Amino acid sequence: MRSLLHRLPACALVSAITLAGCGPFHRGAQPDTAILFHNQSIDQADVYAMGPGGDPIRVGTVDGERTAKLRVPASIGATDRVNIIARVFPSSRVVASGPFTLYPGGVMDVTLPSEENMLAVLPARTQIGKQ
């Protein structure tokens, strides 16, 4: 009985240290950074995201006349210079948005018009007024 009482403070100390060490991992997941890609053309488009000085990363494919929510990787979405690039099929036409800011957890509307000549970027309606 006596040896069990001597071990109790040591066990409590080990438990407290273990729980304190796990604390930083329980802050919750960062919300997804995303784009709502509106493909108004009749052609399919592969969509890429590119951060500053990096290689483009494919984030999805959007069929013609469709809209899709595409997740942007945290490594790119947490920067202040994001470029969205669309490669239009069946041609090899490539259009880019130019740099814009995409905050972690933010959502931007990116539109490829039917002319397939540019990408328009605006804050998503769900993000207007949020800061």
PyRosetta script that sets phi, psi and omega in degrees:
from pyrosetta import init, pose_from_sequence

init()
pose = pose_from_sequence("MRSLLHRLPACALVSAITLAGCGPFHRGAQPDTAILFHNQSIDQADVYAMGPGGDPIRVGTVDGERTAKLRVPASIGATDRVNIIARVFPSSRVVASGPFTLYPGGVMDVTLPSEENMLAVLPARTQIGKQ")
pose.set_psi(1, -42.4)
pose.set_omega(1, -178.4)
pose.set_phi(2, -63.7)
pose.set_psi(2, -40.2)
pose.set_omega(2, -179.3)
pose.set_phi(3, -66.9)
pose.set_psi(3, -31.5)
pose.set_omega(3, 177.3)
pose.set_phi(4, -67.3)
pose.set_psi(4, -39.0)
pose.set_omega(4, 178.7)
pose.set_phi(5, -67.9)
pose.set_psi(5, -33.4)
pose.set_omega(5, 178.5)
pose.set_phi(6, -70.8)
pose.set_psi(6, -31.0)
pose.set_omega(6, -178.7)
pose.set_phi(7, -80.9)
pose.set_psi(7, -21.1)
pose.set_omega(7, -176.5)
pose.set_phi(8, -58.7)
pose.set_psi(8, -47.4)
pose.set_omega(8, 177.7)
pose.set_phi(9, -62.5)
pose.set_psi(9, -36.6)
pose.set_omega(9, 179.8)
pose.set_phi(10, -66.4)
pose.set_psi(10, -42.2)
pose.set_omega(10, 178.0)
pose.set_phi(11, -64.8)
pose.set_psi(11, -40.0)
pose.set_omega(11, 179.1)
pose.set_phi(12, -64.6)
pose.set_psi(12, -40.7)
pose.set_omega(12, 179.4)
pose.set_phi(13, -64.5)
pose.set_psi(13, -45.0)
pose.set_omega(13, 178.5)
pose.set_phi(14, -62.3)
pose.set_psi(14, -42.1)
pose.set_omega(14, 178.7)
pose.set_phi(15, -63.4)
pose.set_psi(15, -42.2)
pose.set_omega(15, -179.7)
pose.set_phi(16, -64.4)
pose.set_psi(16, -41.9)
pose.set_omega(16, 179.2)
pose.set_phi(17, -65.7)
pose.set_psi(17, -40.8)
pose.set_omega(17, 179.1)
pose.set_phi(18, -62.7)
pose.set_psi(18, -46.0)
pose.set_omega(18, 179.7)
pose.set_phi(19, -66.3)
pose.set_psi(19, -38.6)
pose.set_omega(19, 179.3)
pose.set_phi(20, -67.1)
pose.set_psi(20, -34.9)
pose.set_omega(20, 179.5)
pose.set_phi(21, -68.5)
pose.set_psi(21, -28.2)
pose.set_omega(21, 179.6)
pose.set_phi(22, -85.8)
pose.set_psi(22, -9.6)
pose.set_omega(22, -176.3)
pose.set_phi(23, -53.7)
pose.set_psi(23, -47.2)
pose.set_omega(23, -178.5)
pose.set_phi(24, -62.0)
pose.set_psi(24, -20.7)
pose.set_omega(24, -177.6)
pose.set_phi(25, -87.5)
pose.set_psi(25, -4.7)
pose.set_omega(25, -178.0)
pose.set_phi(26, -107.1)
pose.set_psi(26, 24.4)
pose.set_omega(26, 179.7)
pose.set_phi(27, -79.4)
pose.set_psi(27, -9.7)
pose.set_omega(27, -179.5)
pose.set_phi(28, 99.5)
pose.set_psi(28, 155.3)
pose.set_omega(28, -178.9)
pose.set_phi(29, -77.7)
pose.set_psi(29, 145.2)
pose.set_omega(29, 175.2)
pose.set_phi(30, -68.4)
pose.set_psi(30, 134.1)
pose.set_omega(30, 178.5)
pose.set_phi(31, -62.6)
pose.set_psi(31, 150.5)
pose.set_omega(31, -178.5)
pose.set_phi(32, -64.8)
pose.set_psi(32, 138.6)
pose.set_omega(32, 170.4)
pose.set_phi(33, -92.9)
pose.set_psi(33, 134.1)
pose.set_omega(33, -172.5)
pose.set_phi(34, -148.4)
pose.set_psi(34, 166.1)
pose.set_omega(34, 169.8)
pose.set_phi(35, -125.5)
pose.set_psi(35, 145.1)
pose.set_omega(35, 169.2)
pose.set_phi(36, -97.7)
pose.set_psi(36, 107.6)
pose.set_omega(36, -175.8)
pose.set_phi(37, -95.7)
pose.set_psi(37, 116.6)
pose.set_omega(37, 179.5)
pose.set_phi(38, -101.5)
pose.set_psi(38, 108.6)
pose.set_omega(38, 179.2)
pose.set_phi(39, -97.2)
pose.set_psi(39, 100.2)
pose.set_omega(39, -178.9)
pose.set_phi(40, -89.1)
pose.set_psi(40, -3.6)
pose.set_omega(40, 177.7)
pose.set_phi(41, -83.3)
pose.set_psi(41, 171.2)
pose.set_omega(41, 178.6)
pose.set_phi(42, -88.7)
pose.set_psi(42, -7.5)
pose.set_omega(42, -176.8)
pose.set_phi(43, -98.7)
pose.set_psi(43, 153.1)
pose.set_omega(43, 175.9)
pose.set_phi(44, -72.4)
pose.set_psi(44, 147.9)
pose.set_omega(44, 179.2)
pose.set_phi(45, -133.0)
pose.set_psi(45, 131.5)
pose.set_omega(45, 168.5)
pose.set_phi(46, -85.1)
pose.set_psi(46, 134.0)
pose.set_omega(46, -175.6)
pose.set_phi(47, -115.0)
pose.set_psi(47, 132.8)
pose.set_omega(47, -179.4)
pose.set_phi(48, -123.9)
pose.set_psi(48, 150.3)
pose.set_omega(48, 172.8)
pose.set_phi(49, -119.0)
pose.set_psi(49, 141.6)
pose.set_omega(49, -178.5)
pose.set_phi(50, -138.5)
pose.set_psi(50, 129.2)
pose.set_omega(50, 175.8)
pose.set_phi(51, -91.4)
pose.set_psi(51, -177.6)
pose.set_omega(51, -179.2)
pose.set_phi(52, -65.5)
pose.set_psi(52, 124.8)
pose.set_omega(52, 175.4)
pose.set_phi(53, 69.7)
pose.set_psi(53, 14.5)
pose.set_omega(53, -177.8)
pose.set_phi(54, -112.4)
pose.set_psi(54, 175.4)
pose.set_omega(54, 175.8)
pose.set_phi(55, -86.9)
pose.set_psi(55, 148.2)
pose.set_omega(55, 177.3)
pose.set_phi(56, -64.0)
pose.set_psi(56, 141.6)
pose.set_omega(56, 177.5)
pose.set_phi(57, -117.8)
pose.set_psi(57, 126.7)
pose.set_omega(57, -179.7)
pose.set_phi(58, -69.4)
pose.set_psi(58, 127.0)
pose.set_omega(58, -179.4)
pose.set_phi(59, -109.0)
pose.set_psi(59, -11.3)
pose.set_omega(59, 176.4)
pose.set_phi(60, 162.2)
pose.set_psi(60, 177.6)
pose.set_omega(60, 176.2)
pose.set_phi(61, -126.2)
pose.set_psi(61, 134.7)
pose.set_omega(61, -179.8)
pose.set_phi(62, -122.5)
pose.set_psi(62, 123.0)
pose.set_omega(62, 178.3)
pose.set_phi(63, -67.5)
pose.set_psi(63, 161.0)
pose.set_omega(63, 179.2)
pose.set_phi(64, -60.0)
pose.set_psi(64, 142.1)
pose.set_omega(64, 179.2)
pose.set_phi(65, 56.9)
pose.set_psi(65, 36.9)
pose.set_omega(65, 179.2)
pose.set_phi(66, -130.8)
pose.set_psi(66, 163.2)
pose.set_omega(66, 174.3)
pose.set_phi(67, -125.2)
pose.set_psi(67, 138.4)
pose.set_omega(67, 178.8)
pose.set_phi(68, -139.8)
pose.set_psi(68, 144.0)
pose.set_omega(68, 173.5)
pose.set_phi(69, -91.3)
pose.set_psi(69, 119.5)
pose.set_omega(69, -176.4)
pose.set_phi(70, -114.0)
pose.set_psi(70, 128.9)
pose.set_omega(70, 179.3)
pose.set_phi(71, -77.8)
pose.set_psi(71, 132.2)
pose.set_omega(71, 177.7)
pose.set_phi(72, -100.6)
pose.set_psi(72, 127.2)
pose.set_omega(72, -179.2)
pose.set_phi(73, -54.7)
pose.set_psi(73, 144.2)
pose.set_omega(73, -177.9)
pose.set_phi(74, -58.3)
pose.set_psi(74, -32.4)
pose.set_omega(74, -179.7)
pose.set_phi(75, -64.1)
pose.set_psi(75, -26.6)
pose.set_omega(75, 178.6)
pose.set_phi(76, -98.6)
pose.set_psi(76, -42.9)
pose.set_omega(76, -174.9)
pose.set_phi(77, -66.9)
pose.set_psi(77, -15.6)
pose.set_omega(77, -178.7)
pose.set_phi(78, -94.5)
pose.set_psi(78, 19.2)
pose.set_omega(78, -178.8)
pose.set_phi(79, -113.3)
pose.set_psi(79, 165.5)
pose.set_omega(79, 179.5)
pose.set_phi(80, -96.0)
pose.set_psi(80, 6.3)
pose.set_omega(80, 178.4)
pose.set_phi(81, -136.0)
pose.set_psi(81, 87.0)
pose.set_omega(81, 178.0)
pose.set_phi(82, -106.8)
pose.set_psi(82, 137.0)
pose.set_omega(82, 173.5)
pose.set_phi(83, -118.6)
pose.set_psi(83, 135.3)
pose.set_omega(83, 173.1)
pose.set_phi(84, -107.5)
pose.set_psi(84, 134.3)
pose.set_omega(84, -177.4)
pose.set_phi(85, -125.4)
pose.set_psi(85, 134.4)
pose.set_omega(85, 177.3)
pose.set_phi(86, -120.1)
pose.set_psi(86, 130.1)
pose.set_omega(86, 175.1)
pose.set_phi(87, -107.3)
pose.set_psi(87, 117.4)
pose.set_omega(87, -172.4)
pose.set_phi(88, -93.6)
pose.set_psi(88, 131.3)
pose.set_omega(88, 175.0)
pose.set_phi(89, -97.7)
pose.set_psi(89, 153.1)
pose.set_omega(89, 2.8)
pose.set_phi(90, -84.0)
pose.set_psi(90, -7.3)
pose.set_omega(90, 177.8)
pose.set_phi(91, -77.8)
pose.set_psi(91, 178.0)
pose.set_omega(91, 175.0)
pose.set_phi(92, -104.2)
pose.set_psi(92, 23.0)
pose.set_omega(92, -179.0)
pose.set_phi(93, -63.0)
pose.set_psi(93, 134.8)
pose.set_omega(93, 178.3)
pose.set_phi(94, -125.8)
pose.set_psi(94, 130.0)
pose.set_omega(94, 175.8)
pose.set_phi(95, -126.8)
pose.set_psi(95, 146.9)
pose.set_omega(95, -177.2)
pose.set_phi(96, -128.0)
pose.set_psi(96, 154.6)
pose.set_omega(96, -177.6)
pose.set_phi(97, -82.7)
pose.set_psi(97, -29.7)
pose.set_omega(97, -167.5)
pose.set_phi(98, 88.0)
pose.set_psi(98, 163.1)
pose.set_omega(98, -173.8)
pose.set_phi(99, -71.1)
pose.set_psi(99, 141.5)
pose.set_omega(99, 173.9)
pose.set_phi(100, -149.7)
pose.set_psi(100, 166.3)
pose.set_omega(100, -178.4)
pose.set_phi(101, -93.1)
pose.set_psi(101, 132.3)
pose.set_omega(101, 176.9)
pose.set_phi(102, -131.9)
pose.set_psi(102, 105.1)
pose.set_omega(102, -176.6)
pose.set_phi(103, -77.0)
pose.set_psi(103, 153.1)
pose.set_omega(103, 175.7)
pose.set_phi(104, -55.9)
pose.set_psi(104, 129.9)
pose.set_omega(104, -178.2)
pose.set_phi(105, 84.5)
pose.set_psi(105, -3.2)
pose.set_omega(105, -178.9)
pose.set_phi(106, -82.5)
pose.set_psi(106, 161.2)
pose.set_omega(106, 177.1)
pose.set_phi(107, -133.8)
pose.set_psi(107, 132.8)
pose.set_omega(107, 177.3)
pose.set_phi(108, -123.0)
pose.set_psi(108, 145.0)
pose.set_omega(108, 172.7)
pose.set_phi(109, -87.7)
pose.set_psi(109, 125.8)
pose.set_omega(109, 175.9)
pose.set_phi(110, -121.7)
pose.set_psi(110, 125.2)
pose.set_omega(110, -175.3)
pose.set_phi(111, -120.2)
pose.set_psi(111, 128.6)
pose.set_omega(111, 170.7)
pose.set_phi(112, -100.6)
pose.set_psi(112, 109.3)
pose.set_omega(112, -178.0)
pose.set_phi(113, -71.9)
pose.set_psi(113, 169.9)
pose.set_omega(113, -177.1)
pose.set_phi(114, -62.3)
pose.set_psi(114, -24.3)
pose.set_omega(114, 178.5)
pose.set_phi(115, -75.1)
pose.set_psi(115, -15.8)
pose.set_omega(115, 179.1)
pose.set_phi(116, 58.2)
pose.set_psi(116, 35.0)
pose.set_omega(116, -175.4)
pose.set_phi(117, -111.2)
pose.set_psi(117, -3.5)
pose.set_omega(117, -179.7)
pose.set_phi(118, -165.9)
pose.set_psi(118, 169.9)
pose.set_omega(118, 171.6)
pose.set_phi(119, -120.9)
pose.set_psi(119, 125.3)
pose.set_omega(119, 177.7)
pose.set_phi(120, -97.8)
pose.set_psi(120, 134.0)
pose.set_omega(120, -177.8)
pose.set_phi(121, -121.7)
pose.set_psi(121, 127.6)
pose.set_omega(121, 177.2)
pose.set_phi(122, -140.6)
pose.set_psi(122, 154.6)
pose.set_omega(122, 173.9)
pose.set_phi(123, -61.3)
pose.set_psi(123, 141.2)
pose.set_omega(123, 178.5)
pose.set_phi(124, -65.6)
pose.set_psi(124, 148.6)
pose.set_omega(124, -178.5)
pose.set_phi(125, -56.7)
pose.set_psi(125, -31.5)
pose.set_omega(125, 179.3)
pose.set_phi(126, -71.1)
pose.set_psi(126, -18.1)
pose.set_omega(126, -177.1)
pose.set_phi(127, -96.4)
pose.set_psi(127, -14.6)
pose.set_omega(127, -178.0)
pose.set_phi(128, -65.2)
pose.set_psi(128, 127.8)
pose.set_omega(128, -179.8)
pose.set_phi(129, 90.1)
pose.set_psi(129, -10.1)
pose.set_omega(129, 177.5)
pose.set_phi(130, -91.5)
pose.set_psi(130, 139.2)
pose.set_omega(130, 173.9)
pose.set_phi(131, -147.5)
pose.dump_pdb("model.pdb")
